[in-house]
Amino acid sequence: MNQFQNYTGAVEASFSTEATRKFLLNVYNWMAMGLAITGVIAYGISRSSFVEVMYSNPFVLFAIIILQLGVVMGMTFAINKIPSGVAIGAFFLYSALTGLTMSAIFLVYTGTSIASTFFVCAGMFAAVSAFGYVTKSDLSKFGTYFFMALIGLILASVVNIFLKSTTLNWIISYAGVLIFVGLTAYDTQRIKKMSQSTDIDSEAGKKSAVVGSLMLYLDFINMFMFLLRIFGDRK
């Protein structure tokens, strides 16, 4: 009986590991596609006249930002009611809209520094995400602290719009990197736990993978933007 139980446990562990890998593969594939869409659109728009129209007309930029927020909030709150295909489409739409708003970085920073910062960010992200996957520590206990730190970061950023403090700007940038490094590990572990209770081939599993992709996508984008503020060379 003990041998049978050991064998059953080994089979279940093997299935869980394989299911987790399949789930995470889908998550990272969607995330990579979202980043590719953002990058291509950001670069393309920066080479067109639309970027001048967008940033010279506050109403156009404001409308795009509102649409961004609407898409991501709608996707988050309605994920249980919409088909997986719609969720994937919403994620790609959000990635495209992010590309529009990020197009200005090609006007502010040199292409070389953008590329080098991207590769630094990719290396950091991969290392931290791998840590979140393999660590035995329960990172969920840090979730509240990460959320509070993120709220503080947003408030400090808003305040500095008016203060225009260089010192505070540097503090915000370094704090932003640290916060999103922590969130990347935290979210990776959350996604791993999601994978252990969700069948990726089911409708719910596909939608969960899209949500996981969005979480890691946001972590990557924000980490990249804060790193660019630190290491980016302005034109």
Helices and strands as residue ranges (DSSP letters): H 2-46, H 50-56, H 58-77, H 84-102, H 105-108, H 111-134, G 139-142, H 143-163, H 166-195, H 203-231
